[in-house]
Amino acid sequence: MPASVSVRAAIVADYAAAWSSALLQGEAPAHPALPPRLAYLDLYGGPGRGTPASRRVVGAVAARAADDERLRDDLLLLLNDPGLEDPDARRALARELRPVRKLVHPAQVIRRHPWPRIETRLEAYRPLGVLVHWEPWGYQSLGAGDLARCMALPRAEVLVALRYPLLNLGLANPHVAPYLDAFWGAERADALRVAVRGASPHTREDRIVAACIDSLRDRGAEYLLAFRFTEGDRASALLVHAVRTVEAYSRMKEVLARYATGHAQGVPDYRYDPEAAHYTESLPLSRPLDALAEDLARSYAGQTVRADELYRRHHVGRPFIRRNYTDALDLLATQGRALRLGNRVRVRG
């Protein structure tokens, strides 16, 4: 089992716990006779359940839900089960889902024509939130329209798991162009094919990731985070979090930061490198925290602001997490360029 699959499963399970805690904050305890207040939707675009890797994420979410009181009482697991004609694969999926027996609401497995059934169930339950994990299986899945349906679900947060080699190799393959055109949009896909021609591997990767983010933004996502899984110096997979609220974006940032194997001055790089996970990080060449402190001193010179408000205004689209802002303000304070006033700060510049 690739380390990246286990780490992705842990990320999704950790985020499910943080997501449920935030959505159910202030809510009265659930009653078993009432409909589920949260829904987790796990979608594969092809016969992916036959492999252990394909079952790992939903298994991790099921295990976390079984151990979490709020999730155990409030979560409904919905998953599609395409192409599971193999009895051994079906039994393996059942074993992965054993923890679901502890949940108040039994998991629902949908085997044919999933979308009408998914939408009917969600319309009946009207949950407070829907967490979607979608992993397309092959090029046809990319262009099948599942992504647009996921983003259209009310109160949904979407986690898109993509195999980077599939995207990278498909760019030059005319036989799969219609599917990638449907995924990225024809104009963007054509522009991307031109942009990556002759580009270095890192530039090529950055442009492909940017195209994926822009495609999700076109489908209604306002806040996006991309986490990369690497093997050596090449991306092997992507996990993109697509949401409409800044609160959800900030929440996922904190989770992804814990799994990043690269940190410069405590600022995460939003990558998981299995090799980097086994050695101590050396002195960083870049100093992003120093740059953050300078930016805050420049942007807020002469102002008195709440530290939380400063974080909310500034962190979107930047790699910094909440702790980085605390550290940057402390750095300015030690330099005499900021003054702490309880939960506010006076920036002197």
PEJO-V977123 format. One record per residue. N is the residue number from 1. RES is the residue in one small letter. SS is DSSP state (helix for helix, strand for strand, loop for the rest). PSI is psi in radians with two decimals (NA if undefined). Layout:
BEGIN
n res ss psi
N RES SS PSI
N RES SS PSI
END
This chain:
BEGIN
n res ss psi
1 m loop 2.09
2 p loop 2.48
3 a helix -0.59
4 s helix -0.58
5 v helix -0.78
6 s helix -0.70
7 v helix -0.71
8 r helix -0.73
9 a helix -0.72
10 a helix -0.68
11 i helix -0.85
12 v helix -0.72
13 a helix -0.75
14 d helix -0.72
15 y helix -0.63
16 a helix -0.69
17 a helix -0.76
18 a helix -0.69
19 w helix -0.81
20 s helix -0.69
21 s helix -0.73
22 a helix -0.75
23 l helix -0.52
24 l loop 0.05
25 q loop 2.21
26 g loop -0.13
27 e loop 2.53
28 a loop 2.71
29 p loop 2.59
30 a loop 2.69
31 h loop 2.34
32 p loop -0.44
33 a loop -0.21
34 l loop 2.75
35 p loop 2.75
36 p loop 2.50
37 r loop -0.16
38 l strand 2.56
39 a strand 2.33
40 y strand 2.13
41 l strand 2.06
42 d strand 2.00
43 l strand 2.31
44 y strand 2.50
45 g loop 0.25
46 g loop -2.91
47 p loop 0.99
48 g helix -0.28
49 r helix -0.14
50 g helix -0.21
51 t loop 2.54
52 p helix -0.66
53 a helix -0.64
54 s helix -0.39
55 r helix -0.20
56 r helix -0.70
57 v helix -0.88
58 v helix -0.56
59 g helix -0.69
60 a helix -0.70
61 v helix -0.72
62 a helix -0.76
63 a helix -0.73
64 r helix -0.73
65 a helix -0.66
66 a helix -0.49
67 d helix -0.10
68 d loop 2.11
69 e helix -0.76
70 r helix -0.78
71 l helix -0.69
72 r helix -0.64
73 d helix -0.43
74 d helix -0.21
75 l strand 2.39
76 l strand 2.21
77 l strand 2.17
78 l strand 2.21
79 l strand 2.50
80 n strand 2.68
81 d loop 1.17
82 p loop 2.36
83 g loop 0.35
84 l loop 1.19
85 e loop -0.34
86 d loop 2.05
87 p helix -0.59
88 d helix -0.70
89 a helix -0.66
90 r helix -0.73
91 r helix -0.63
92 a helix -0.68
93 l helix -0.72
94 a helix -0.68
95 r helix -0.70
96 e helix -0.52
97 l loop 0.20
98 r helix -0.70
99 p helix -0.35
100 v helix -0.37
101 r helix -0.43
102 k helix -0.21
103 l loop 2.58
104 v loop -0.71
105 h loop 2.06
106 p loop 2.54
107 a loop 2.58
108 q strand 2.14
109 v strand 2.17
110 i strand 2.12
111 r loop -0.40
112 r loop 2.47
113 h loop 1.13
114 p helix -0.60
115 w helix -0.81
116 p helix -0.65
117 r helix -0.70
118 i helix -0.86
119 e helix -0.64
120 t helix -0.77
121 r helix -0.79
122 l helix -0.63
123 e helix -0.63
124 a helix -0.68
125 y helix -0.54
126 r loop 1.08
127 p loop 2.79
128 l loop -0.49
129 g strand 2.71
130 v strand 2.18
131 l strand 2.12
132 v strand 2.31
133 h strand 2.01
134 w strand 2.18
135 e strand 1.82
136 p loop 2.60
137 w loop 1.57
138 g loop 3.04
139 y helix -0.66
140 q helix -0.66
141 s helix -0.66
142 l helix -0.64
143 g loop 0.20
144 a loop -0.16
145 g loop 0.04
146 d helix -0.65
147 l helix -0.78
148 a helix -0.68
149 r helix -0.72
150 c helix -0.83
151 m helix -0.41
152 a helix -0.19
153 l loop 2.36
154 p loop 2.43
155 r loop 0.55
156 a strand 2.51
157 e strand 2.37
158 v strand 2.26
159 l strand 2.03
160 v strand 2.05
161 a strand 2.11
162 l strand 2.42
163 r strand 1.97
164 y helix -0.78
165 p helix -0.59
166 l helix -0.77
167 l helix -0.77
168 n helix -0.85
169 l helix -0.56
170 g helix -0.38
171 l loop -0.63
172 a loop 0.15
173 n loop 1.87
174 p loop -0.38
175 h loop -0.44
176 v loop 0.07
177 a helix -0.71
178 p helix -0.61
179 y helix -0.73
180 l helix -0.57
181 d helix -0.68
182 a helix -0.61
183 f helix -0.86
184 w helix -0.40
185 g loop 2.36
186 a helix -0.77
187 e helix -0.76
188 r helix -0.70
189 a helix -0.73
190 d helix -0.75
191 a helix -0.64
192 l helix -0.69
193 r helix -0.63
194 v helix -0.73
195 a helix -0.55
196 v loop -0.12
197 r loop 2.05
198 g loop 0.03
199 a loop 2.71
200 s loop 2.78
201 p helix -0.69
202 h helix -0.71
203 t helix -0.73
204 r helix -0.81
205 e helix -0.81
206 d helix -0.68
207 r helix -0.63
208 i helix -0.75
209 v helix -0.75
210 a helix -0.66
211 a helix -0.68
212 c helix -0.74
213 i helix -0.76
214 d helix -0.62
215 s helix -0.71
216 l helix -0.65
217 r helix -0.68
218 d helix -0.47
219 r loop 0.12
220 g loop -0.10
221 a loop 2.37
222 e loop -0.51
223 y strand 2.24
224 l strand 2.46
225 l strand 2.31
226 a strand 2.21
227 f strand 2.28
228 r strand 2.40
229 f strand 2.25
230 t strand 2.70
231 e strand 1.96
232 g loop -2.16
233 d loop 0.29
234 r strand 2.54
235 a strand 2.41
236 s strand -0.48
237 a strand 2.81
238 l strand 2.56
239 l strand 1.98
240 v strand 2.19
241 h strand 2.14
242 a strand 2.09
243 v strand 3.01
244 r loop -0.09
245 t loop 2.52
246 v helix -0.48
247 e helix -0.76
248 a helix -0.70
249 y helix -0.82
250 s helix -0.68
251 r helix -0.77
252 m helix -0.57
253 k helix -0.79
254 e helix -0.67
255 v helix -0.84
256 l helix -0.59
257 a helix -0.57
258 r helix -0.41
259 y helix -0.13
260 a loop 2.35
261 t loop -0.11
262 g loop 2.21
263 h strand 2.18
264 a strand 2.00
265 q loop 0.58
266 g loop 0.00
267 v strand 2.09
268 p strand 2.65
269 d loop -0.01
270 y loop 0.78
271 r strand 2.58
272 y strand 2.05
273 d strand 1.96
274 p loop -0.51
275 e loop -0.75
276 a helix -0.43
277 a helix -0.25
278 h helix 0.06
279 y loop 2.74
280 t loop 2.36
281 e loop 2.36
282 s loop 3.07
283 l loop 2.16
284 p loop 2.51
285 l loop -0.61
286 s loop 2.74
287 r loop 1.28
288 p helix -0.50
289 l helix -0.69
290 d helix -0.72
291 a helix -0.67
292 l helix -0.78
293 a helix -0.74
294 e helix -0.70
295 d helix -0.76
296 l helix -0.71
297 a helix -0.64
298 r helix -0.80
299 s helix -0.52
300 y loop 0.33
301 a loop 2.27
302 g loop 0.02
303 q loop 2.64
304 t strand 2.05
305 v strand 2.70
306 r strand 2.42
307 a helix -0.71
308 d helix -0.69
309 e helix -0.68
310 l helix -0.78
311 y helix -0.84
312 r helix -0.68
313 r helix -0.59
314 h helix -0.45
315 h loop -0.29
316 v loop 2.28
317 g loop 0.06
318 r loop 2.77
319 p loop -0.12
320 f loop 2.49
321 i loop 3.06
322 r helix -0.75
323 r helix -0.59
324 n helix -0.63
325 y helix -0.66
326 t helix -0.79
327 d helix -0.70
328 a helix -0.71
329 l helix -0.64
330 d helix -0.69
331 l helix -0.78
332 l helix -0.63
333 a helix -0.71
334 t helix -0.44
335 q loop -0.01
336 g loop 0.32
337 r loop -0.01
338 a strand 2.64
339 l strand 2.16
340 r strand 2.27
341 l strand 1.33
342 g loop -2.15
343 n loop 0.17
344 r strand 2.89
345 v strand 2.37
346 r strand 1.99
347 v strand 2.12
348 r loop -0.34
349 g loop NA
END
